[in-house]
Amino acid sequence: MLLSLNVIVLSKIRYKESDLIVKCYSQQKGVVSFILKGVLKTKKNKKAGYFQLLSQLNIESDFKPNRTLQYVKEVKNSIPYNSLQTNIYKSSIVLFIAEVLSIVLKEEEQNDTLYSYLEASLQWLDLNESFANFHLLFLLNLTKHLGFYPDDTNKDFFYFNLAEGKFTINNLNQLTISGADLNLFKSLLGTNFDALDDIKINAKQRLVFLNHLLKYYELHLLGFKKPKSLQILNDVFN
């Protein structure tokens, strides 16, 4: 059936000599993979240029539910970006976030709330110039949609247990956040992207806290590993 899909590009790989396989997260069907036959054969074929990481596209596809790789009939930008893929700092965040999303998003079903979160977050990053902490809040808020958002019932306690996903009064193991890192964690909980500029941290604190978040993902998502692009992100921001 002919289907119009709103998608966000998660990854792409070259296949054979001139084909491209693209993994996307769609508003209507969850994770969908497409094959673009022959798009790398000539520079005159501009279709491949649409499929930059985290691009927001509208794809017309002859969609068949039982087919592993769908075909693209038509493609256009649904929300064009101004700076997301040209600013070196933003593009390093894009590379990192795209890899995380490619790892954690598995479902082949509709989730409008999650899609809206991704759509709005990426538009915010594209349009704003104070974004050094964007990926921290993005990862934290993404856990709402993945099912392990921190339990903030006892937010006044002295530790956050990463394994249990809740605040504790005692430090029971090494998998805890405390001190200045805990204060940052509490600041991020419940905040929004527009308030990020009020949270002042240095590069070292940002790196340490990001590692806490990735450990949190590792503890709650089977098979999650630190993204390979983490080193690139750290090199750009440190």
N, C-alpha and C positions, 0 to 999 in steps of 0.2 A: 504493500500500500504506500501511496505517496504521502510523506509525513514532513511537516515543518517543525524543526527542532531548534530551540535556543540552547546553545552549548558554550562551555568554557573549556578551552584546550588545556589538557593536563600534560601530555607528552607526545613526542613524535619520533619515529625511527625510520631510517631509510630501509627499504626492502627491495632486494634484487638491485638492478641498475638504476631504475628510474621511478620506482613506486615509493609511496610514503604511507606508513601506517600511523594513524593519529588516534590517541585515546582522549576522549572528552567526557566531561560531566554535563549531562543534559537536564533541562528542567522537566522534560516530559518522561524520560525513560531511564534516568540515572546514568550509570556509566555505559557509554557506547563507544565502540571502536570503528573507525572508518579506514578504508583503503582507497588511496587516490592513485589510480593507474597512470603511469607515464608522465606525472607532473614535473619530474626532475629532468626530463629528456631535453627540454629546451628552455632558455630564459624567457621566451615569449609566453610560456604558460605561466600565468600569474596566480593561478589557484593556490599553489604552495605557499605563497607569501601571506595568505590570510591566516595560516595556521601557526602563528607565533604563540609561545607559552602564555597561557591565561588570557588569550584573546577571547572576546565575547562575540560569538557569531550566530547567524541564523543559517541553518543548513536545510536544504530541501533534499530528502533522501527517499529512495525507493526502499522503504524499511521492511525487513522481514525478521520477525522475532527470533526465529531459530538460526539465523545466519550470524556467524561469529564476527565477520567484518562487513559493515554496511557500505553502500556506495553513495557518493556525493553527486547529486545532479546539479545543484546550484549552491553557492555560498556567498554571503555578504556579511560585512561588519554590522552587528546589531548595536553595539556601543563602542564607537571609535575612541581610542586613547590619545591623549596629548603628550604624555611624558613617560608612561609606564615602561615602554620598551626602548627608550632612547636615553634616559637618565641612568648612568652606570650604577648608582646606588639603588635606585628602584629596580633596575633589571636584575641585580643580585638578589634582592628580596623575591622578585618574581620567580627566579630560577629555584630558589629554596622552597618557596610555598608550593610551586607547581609539583616539585618532587614529593613533598609531604602529602599533598592531596592525592597524587597518583598512588601513593602507598596505602593511604587510609580509606579512600573511597572505593568501595567494592560493589555496592548494591546496584542492581539493575531494576530500579523502581523509582517512581516519582517521589520527590521530596521538595515541595515548593519552599518550605521554610529554609532549608539548607541552601537551596539555589539562590534565594533572595539574599541570604547572608553573604554568600560569595560575591554575588553581583554588586551589592552595595559597598562591600569592603574594598573591592578592587577599584571601584569608581572613586572612593575616598582617597585611596593611595595615589591614584593617577592625578587627582586635582590638588592635593595638598603638598606643601613644601617642608613641613616639619613632621617627619615620618620615621625617625631613627628607631622608635620603639614599636612601630606598627606590627612587626612580626610577632612580638611578645603577646600583645593583646589579641592578635588574630588567632594564634594557636590556642590561647586560653579560652577564648569565646567559641572556638571550633569544637571544644570538648562538649559544649551543650548539645551539639547536634550528633556527636558520636557516642553520647551516653555516659560520660564520666566527668561532668562538670563538678568542681570541688564543692563539697558540702560546707557551707559557711555558717552553719548553726552556731558554732562556738568560736566565732571570729576573734574574740578577745583572748583566746588561749595563746600560749607561747610558742607552739610548734605547729607545723602542718605536715602530716604524715602522707608522703607521696603514695605509698602502697595502699593505704586505706582511703585516701582521698578526703580526709577530714582534719580539722584542727584538734590538737591534743594538748593536755596540760603538761605531760611528761615526754621526754625524748626517749622513746622506746627502742629505736634503732638508728642506723645511719641514713635511712631514707627519709630525711626530714628537711624542711626549710625552717630557718630560724634567723634571729637577729635582723640585720639590715635587709637581707633577702626576703624575710617574712613581711617586713614593712612594705616593700615594693609589691609583693604578692597581694597584700591586703588593698593596696592602692589601685591595683589593676582590676580586682574583683568588682564587678558591678559598674565599672566606668565605661566610657564610650570613646570612640576614636577622636572626637573633637576635644576631649579633655586630656589627651595624651601629652600635649605640650606642657601641661602643668606638672608632669612627673619628670623630675630631673635625676638622671643617673649617668654615670660615666661608662666608657666602653668596657672596662673590666667587669663592672656590675652587670652590664647587659649580657655579656658572654656567660657569666656564671649563672644568671637567672635563666637564660635560654637553655643551658644544659640541664637545669632542674626541670624545665618544661618537657624537654625531650625524654628525660628519664621517666617523667610522669606518663608520657605516651607509651613508652616501652613497657611500663608496668601494667598498663590497662588495655593495650592492644596487642594481641597475639601476633608475633612475627614482625613487629615494628623495630626498625633499626635506624640509627642516626643517618640522615640523608647525606649522600656524598657531596652535595653542594654546600654543606655546612662550612667547609673550609673556605670556599670562595666568599661566602657571606662574611665570615670572620675577618678575612683578609681585607675586604673592602671597608668594613666598619671599624677596623682597629689599626 
